[in-house]
Amino acid sequence: MSPDTTEEKRNTAYVAAGIAHPRIVLLNQTLNRAGYPIFSATAPSVGVRVDRRIGPHTRVGATGQAYLWGSGISQTGRATTLQGGYGLLTVGYEFRPLSALPALRITPRVGAGAGLLQLRISGVASSVTEALLSPESSSGSTIRRRSLLVSAGGTVEYHLFRNTAAHLRLGLEGGYLAAPSSTAWGIDGRTSSPGPDAGLGGPFVHLVIGRSW
């Protein structure tokens, strides 16, 4: 039997696409009361990850995801755009669950990092409530909330072309993102203000494809 050269490939770069379910229920309620369109509680997401193998099983890396909600227009013609994204440092333990399928890998993984939830609306304000109710303005307002994030999850992958230069990994990643600490909302970089309890925490599922070298 030829040796398994998969173990010699230390680095992997991934692209990922999927969905997430962040905590925006209370933000949507505030938007709805102010006459703005609400955003889907399930957000499409895209991102990248880079891993490096250390030893026979440990993988350390970094990942980043962006949420793609898009924009909406209120009945008064004022626009709202919701955006979000995060970056994490991760560590995982990769193993083979089945000897009959040596190309199959499972990697439980945890991570920690930071994220940003951002709402842009037409109108300048000094508080979140005022921002949602303010007159139209060409300059607009941007409301931001930053969070400390931790994650727990895992990836199931199948290795393709393992013994060639085009060593690919195709898999499914899932987990949960929690926000143990968040700032108050900030208005255009000015003094923070109270607002709805919303953030990027919640479950996620990604389809991932990577190349190892």
Salt bridges, closest charged atoms under 4 A:
ASP4 OD2 - ARG96 NH2 2.34
ASP4 OD2 - ARG162 NH2 2.79
GLU7 OE2 - ARG96 NH2 3.12
GLU7 OE2 - ARG105 NH2 3.55
ASP51 OD2 - ARG49 NE 3.38
ASP51 OD2 - ARG59 NE 3.84
ASP51 OD2 - ARG109 NH2 3.25
GLU94 OE1 - ARG105 NE 3.89
GLU94 OE2 - ARG169 NH1 2.63
GLU157 OE1 - ARG169 NH1 2.91
GLU173 OE2 - ARG49 NH1 2.71
GLU173 OE2 - ARG109 NH1 3.77
GLU173 OE1 - HIS206 ND1 3.02
ASP188 OD2 - ARG190 NH1 3.89
ASP197 OD1 - ARG23 NH1 3.36
ASP197 OD1 - ARG145 NH1 3.04
